[in-house]
Amino acid sequence: MKKTKILVHLDISQMNDVLMKKLKQITQQENVKVELFACCYNSSLHRSYLFDEKAEKHAIAGFLHGKEKALIKLAEQLEASGGEVAGEVSYDVAWHRNAAEGIVRKAIRYQADMVISAIGKHPQGHYLFRQGDWQLIAQCPVPLLLMRGQDWSAHPRVAALVDPFHESDKPKALDHEILESACLLVDLLVGELHVAHSFTSIPQSAIFDEHLTLDYTALHKKVKKQHTTALKSLMEDNKALASGILHLEDGEVHKVIPEMVQREHIDLLVMGSIARGFLDRFLIGSSVERIVDHVNCDILLVKQPGFISPVTENSL
């Protein structure tokens, strides 16, 4: 049986009990291989040896050795917590000015099935997506799990956000990738599968035909039935989804999905991440950007099939 290879990017200084607990839950599965990875860079160290390349290399080696020792200790703790059924835990460190590129290069080299990265908190308490986070989201070629500081349930609730009508201009195959990734998480964490889809009918205020206005309730009912049928059809394509709990949410995705996540106590939300240019993001945004700042659960972002990262294993 093929083992699932998971690359976990860690900032040792941000390690906490919640993150450690989640990593233990993952590494306790015997069909998992986990590699702890620290992508490091210290601008002060670099500036201190501008005119002495040999001394700089020696200082970098010492810096990385310190990070490696911390990862070794963490790997030993994770393996010990799993007992005889624990998955394999390895470790690696790298020196790279751009953390997002360094993580993607490592993921390609490691042939990871999933990348995990923790999201840091802003001093005022809310979670902050930095430019490096968005770069990692845009460039990571495999599912990317962004971990926050909330505990998971004993049997985590995993919700797959799909769009069977492709209203967000997502390729059809992406929904299947999202559902497969959600099922993988459910299997790894012995969790509970939920499948969510949001839809909007024509707002009553935007209908100028008085006959349609009078029959708006019937129109809304018809649209809802169409989306229900499409969602059930998508579910029927995969027997593994038979036990999934369906949520058809009426309203704009960035409003109703965060409400559903809170109402259903969702631990992990799985959704598609479409690669867009900067101008597209600036003008119209994406579902990812409209949702991530409004949910407190962990998020697994899945790329569309055929996506090729602009970063390669040997890129500079």
Secondary structure as the mmCIF struct_conf table of DSSP 4:
data_model
#
loop_
_struct_conf.conf_type_id
_struct_conf.id
_struct_conf.beg_label_comp_id
_struct_conf.beg_label_asym_id
_struct_conf.beg_label_seq_id
_struct_conf.end_label_comp_id
_struct_conf.end_label_asym_id
_struct_conf.end_label_seq_id
HELX_LH_PP_P HELX_LH_PP_P1 LYS A 2 LYS A 3
STRN STRN1 THR A 4 HIS A 9
HELX_RH_3T_P HELX_RH_3T_P1 ILE A 12 GLN A 14
HELX_RH_AL_P HELX_RH_AL_P1 ASP A 17 THR A 27
TURN_TY1_P TURN_TY1_P1 GLN A 28 GLN A 28
TURN_TY1_P TURN_TY1_P2 GLU A 30 ASN A 31
STRN STRN2 VAL A 32 CYS A 40
HELX_RH_AL_P HELX_RH_AL_P2 SER A 43 SER A 48
TURN_TY1_P TURN_TY1_P3 TYR A 49 PHE A 51
HELX_RH_AL_P HELX_RH_AL_P3 GLU A 53 GLY A 82
HELX_RH_3T_P HELX_RH_3T_P2 GLY A 83 VAL A 85
HELX_LH_PP_P HELX_LH_PP_P2 ALA A 86 GLY A 87
STRN STRN3 GLU A 88 TRP A 95
BEND BEND1 ARG A 97 ASN A 98
HELX_RH_AL_P HELX_RH_AL_P4 ALA A 99 TYR A 110
TURN_TY1_P TURN_TY1_P4 GLN A 111 GLN A 111
BEND BEND2 ASP A 113 ASP A 113
STRN STRN4 MET A 114 ALA A 118
HELX_LH_PP_P HELX_LH_PP_P3 ILE A 119 GLY A 120
STRN STRN5 LYS A 121 LYS A 121
HELX_LH_PP_P HELX_LH_PP_P4 HIS A 122 HIS A 122
TURN_TY1_P TURN_TY1_P5 PRO A 123 GLN A 124
BEND BEND3 GLY A 125 HIS A 126
STRN STRN6 TYR A 127 TYR A 127
HELX_RH_AL_P HELX_RH_AL_P5 GLN A 131 GLN A 139
BEND BEND4 PRO A 141 VAL A 142
STRN STRN7 LEU A 144 MET A 147
BEND BEND5 GLY A 149 GLY A 149
HELX_LH_PP_P HELX_LH_PP_P5 GLN A 150 SER A 153
BEND BEND6 ALA A 154 HIS A 155
STRN STRN8 ARG A 157 LEU A 161
TURN_TY1_P TURN_TY1_P6 PRO A 164 PHE A 165
TURN_TY1_P TURN_TY1_P7 GLU A 167 SER A 168
HELX_RH_AL_P HELX_RH_AL_P6 LYS A 172 LEU A 189
TURN_TY1_P TURN_TY1_P8 VAL A 190 VAL A 190
STRN STRN9 GLU A 192 PHE A 199
HELX_RH_3T_P HELX_RH_3T_P3 GLN A 204 ALA A 206
HELX_RH_AL_P HELX_RH_AL_P7 GLU A 210 LEU A 214
TURN_TY1_P TURN_TY1_P9 ASP A 215 ASP A 215
HELX_RH_AL_P HELX_RH_AL_P8 TYR A 216 GLU A 236
TURN_TY1_P TURN_TY1_P10 ASP A 237 ASP A 237
HELX_RH_3T_P HELX_RH_3T_P4 LYS A 239 LEU A 241
TURN_TY1_P TURN_TY1_P11 ALA A 242 SER A 243
HELX_LH_PP_P HELX_LH_PP_P6 GLY A 244 GLY A 244
STRN STRN10 ILE A 245 ASP A 250
BEND BEND7 GLY A 251 GLY A 251
HELX_RH_AL_P HELX_RH_AL_P9 VAL A 253 ARG A 263
TURN_TY1_P TURN_TY1_P12 GLU A 264 HIS A 265
BEND BEND8 ASP A 267 ASP A 267
STRN STRN11 LEU A 268 SER A 273
HELX_RH_AL_P HELX_RH_AL_P10 PHE A 278 ILE A 284
HELX_RH_AL_P HELX_RH_AL_P11 SER A 287 ILE A 291
HELX_RH_3T_P HELX_RH_3T_P5 VAL A 292 HIS A 294
BEND BEND9 CYS A 297 CYS A 297
STRN STRN12 ASP A 298 LYS A 303
HELX_LH_PP_P HELX_LH_PP_P7 GLN A 304 GLN A 304
TURN_TY1_P TURN_TY1_P13 PRO A 305 GLY A 306
BEND BEND10 PRO A 310 PRO A 310
TURN_TY1_P TURN_TY1_P14 GLU A 313 ASN A 314
#
